[in-house]
Amino acid sequence: MKHVIIGAGVAGITAAKTIKELDRDAEVVVIGNEMFLPYKRYLLTEFLCGKVTQEDLIFFPMESLKELDIKLRRGESVKTIEPSKKSIKLLHNEIVNYDKLLIATGSVPKLGLVLRPYKNFIHYYYSLNDALVLKNKLPEIENCIVFGKGISCLDLISGLYNLGKQITYITKGKRAHFGLRESEFKVELHSFLEEKGIKIITEDRIVSIHKSNHRYRVETLREKNLTADVVFGWDRYKPNISCIKGTSIGKKSGILVNVRLETSEKDIYAAGDCVEIYHPCLKDYWINFGLPNALEQGTIAGKNMLGREEEYNIHETITFNLMGKSLKTRWWK
């Protein structure tokens, strides 16, 4: 039985490990689009701040891959999936056949129409490569502009603060909000950030970015003119599901799955940040972000690809550390 996994993140590698631990004779191929070994994306800010080494980031070392006989194909992208033929086509047109397929391609930051023309002036903060480039530039950086939302944005702000950088945060909302359970806070999150010296510009957004003498000039919708050494920006995080284009695999923002992580196509599963799963309380599908969810979904997907019928239990909250404070976040907001 050949199991092909698209995505070498936590969910994909956990599924591969689960399959091989339960069936050593199974053939497992993991296709990842990065050249790095599978790493812990959630520790990137710790790495940026020098609290962990690049080696500490490794989630699954080469020795473990060899021991379990998991074939990892690094630097490969999937162009298309053909469920009727049980095959996938890689970017260079190589055909890879499968018996069971898992899509665990995660999510990616996306720019809207306004920011897209300035993408070459914007620094993403998502991958190990992003962190390595930023780490190399840190001595030259003093002033930072951050535009975005979500826990990853707050994590970036926290890391830059710990590095002693000056931060201006721009939000379209009336207050800085990141989906945290602020009831555990002694003060409102917005006020907490301001007390830490972070400048917050509300009800505004970036409309243009220009480079001048190694610095960036930023203009906002409300005609504020700012300068910075680096600009971070994204409009949203979106499930990375380009590989299912042209297929009949059910999707909304992400790939729709049932509690067994099965997609609408037979023998195709999905796990991690690229999926949407039905939330019985919300009575709608939602994307279940976060490390604990990726680990559990990867484990369950791996088991079910071997013919089991285990169900995923939804987890609504995880713990997030913000500048020394431990908070909980609702990942579905």
N, C-alpha and C positions, 0 to 999 in steps of 0.2 A: 504494500500500500504506500503510495507516494503522497506526502503531505507538503504542499507548497504554502509558504507564508510570505505575504507581501508586507514588509515593514519590520525593521530590526530594533524597534523600541521595546519598552518594558512589556507591553501586551504581547507582541509578536514573539519575543525571545522566551517569555514565560510559557507561552503555548508550545513552542518547540521543545523546551526542556520537559514539560509535562508529558508530551507525546513520547519522547525517548525514554523517560523514566518508567513509563507504563508498558511500552512496547519497544524493546531494543532493536527489533528487526524492522521497524518502520523506517522508511526513507523520509528524511526531513530536509527541505531546502528553504532557507530564509533569504529573501531578496531585500537588501537595504540600499537606499539611495545615497547614503553617506559613506565616506571611506574609513571612518573611525569604527573601532569595535563598539558593540552596544554599550551605551553609557547612561548614567543617571541624569536625565535632563533636569530633574528637580534640584540638583546640587550645583547648577551652573553659577548661581550667584555666590555660593560658598567658594567656588573655584575662582571667580572673578575677584573676590575679596581676599584671596590668599589663604583661606581657612582649610582648604583641601587641595591636593595636587591633582594633576590631570590623570594620574594613575588611579587615584581614589575614585574618580568618576566612573571607571569601568564597571559595568553592570554584570557582564558575562565575559570572562577572559578567554583567550584563545585556547588555553589548556582545557577548559571545561567544554568548549565547542568540540575539540578533538576527542575528548574522553567520551562524550555522548554521541559522537559521529554526526554532528549537525553541520550541514554544509551552508556556510554563510557566503553569499555573493554580495560583496560590497561595491558601492558606486554604480549600482544598476537601477534603472527605472522601468516600471511597467507601462507599456504604451496602451494596450487593450487587453480585455478579458473576453474569451469566447466560451460561455458556459455550455453551449450545445456540443462543443468539441472537447470540453474539459481541458482547455489550454489557455495560456497567457502569452502575449507577445511582448518582448522587451523592446526598449527604445531602439536598439540596433537590429530589430526584426527577428531575433532568435525566438523560436517557439519552445515553450516549456510546458509539458503536459503535467496534469495532476489527477489524483483520485479525490482528494479533499483539499479545498482552498480556504485559507484564512486571510482576510483583508484587515490589516492593522496599521494603517498608514498615518494615523494621528491627525493633527490639525496644523494649520499654518497661518501666520499673520497675513492679513490682506489689506491692501490699500484701495480706497474708494476712488471715484473718478477725479475728485479734486486733488488728491495727493499723488496720484499715479504719475503725472508728468515730472514729479520731483523725486522719484524713487532712488535715483543715484545719489541724492543728498541725504537720504534717510538711512539710519543704522537700525537694522532689525536686532532683536534680542530674543532669539529662539533656539538656535543650534549651538553646538560646541564651537563650530567655526566662527559664529557671530561673537561668542565670548572670547575666543582667542584673538581675533582682530581687535576687539575692544580693549582687552588686557594689554596688548602691545601699544595702544594709543593712550592709555591712562595717564602717563606722565605729561602729555600735552593737553589734557582735558581739565578744565576748571569749571566751566559753566555748561550745564546740560538742559535741554528742553525735552520734555516727555509729553507725548500726546497719545492717548490710548485708554483702554479700559480693561478690567479683568484683573485677576490675582497676579498674573505674570507681570502686568504693568506695575502693580504695587510692590512686587518682589524686586523689580528693577529699581524703583525709587528707593527702596530700603537699602539695596546694595550700594547705590551711588551715594546715599547718605552716609553709610558706614565707611566709604572711601574718602569722605570729606569733600565731596563735590557740591557745588551750588546748583540747585535744581529748581526749574520752573515747570510746573505741571499744568497743562491746559486740558480742560474738560468741557464737553458740550453740556454737561449737567449743571444744575444750580449749586450743587455741592460735590465734593470729591466722594465718590461712592464706588465700592469694589465688591459688593455682594457679601460683606462680612456680617456676622452677627454682632452688631455694635452694642447690644445690651450688656456685654461683658466688659465694655470699655467704661472707664470713669468719665471720660470726656468724649465728645463726638469725634469720629475719625478725622473729619475735615479739620477740626480745631487742633487735634493732636499733631497732624502733619504740619500745620502752620506753626505750632509751638516748637517744632523741630527745625524751623527755619526754611521750610519748603514754601516757595511762592506758588500760589494756586490762582490760576486765571479761569473763571467760571463762565458758562454760557458763551463759549467761544470755540474757535477751531482754527487750525493752520490752513491758509489758502495759498501761500506761496513760500518757496525757499530758494535763496540764491547764495552762492558761495563767493566770498570775497576775502582775499588774503588769508586763506586757511581757516576762516571762520564762516559762520552761516548767518545770513540775515533772514529772519522769519517774519512774515506779515500774517496777521490774523483777520478773521472776518470782521471784527470790531475795530479794525485798523490800528491795532497795536503793532509796533515795530520792535522786534527783539533780536538780540545777537547771542550766539552760543558757539561752543567749540564742537558740539555734537548734537544732532537732533535724532531722537527716537520717535517713531510714529507708526501707528497702524490703526485702521478703523475698526477692525474686528478680527477675531480668530475664527477660522472656518475649517470644518472637516476637510481633509485632503483626500478627495474622492474622485479625482480626475480619471483614475484608471477604470472606473465603471461607466464612463461615458459611452453611449451607444449600446449598452446592455439593458436588459429589462429588470435589473436588480433594483428593488424598491428603495426610494430615498426621499428625504425632505432636505433639510440642511445637511444631514449626514445619512449614512446607510441605515435603513430601518431593519431592526432585528427583533426577534422574540426573546423570551426569557432564557432560551437555550442558545442564544446568540446566532441563530440561523437566519440567513437572509431569505429573500423571496425565491432564490434560485437553489435548487437541490445541490447539496454537497459544498455549498459556499457559506462560510461563516464570516463574521466581522466582530472586532473587539477594539476597545480603547477609545481614544478621542474622536475617531472617525464615525462612530455609531450613534444612533438615536434609539432609545429604548423607551417603552411605554411606562409612564409613571402613574400608578393607580390613583394617587391623591390629586395630582394635577390634571388627570384625565387627558393627557396629551403626551407626545413623545418629547424627550429631552436628552441632551448630551451630558453624559456622566463623566466629567473631567476628574483628573487627579490620580496620583500614584496608587492608592489602595484599590481604586476601581480598575485600573489597568492590570494590576497584579491578579486580582480575582477573576476578571473577565478573561485574561490570558489563560489562567488555569482551567476555567470551565470550558472555554473554547477548545483547548487541547484535549480535554477528556471527551467532549462530545464529538470531536472529529474521529475519535476512536470508537464511536458507537454508543457512548453513554448518553444519558438524558438528564444531566444536571441543570439546575436552574440558577440564574444569577439573582442575588438579593441586592436590591438597590440601596446604596449608601448615600445619604444626602449631604453629609458634612465631613470635612477633614480639618486638621489643625494647621494653622498658618502662623509662623513666627514673624512678628513685625517689630523691628527695632527693639527687641528684648521682651516684647509682649506676646503672649500666646493667645491666639484668637481662633475662632472657628469660622469657616466659610461655607456658604451654600453654593456648591458648584453648579447648580442648575439655574441660578438666577442670571 
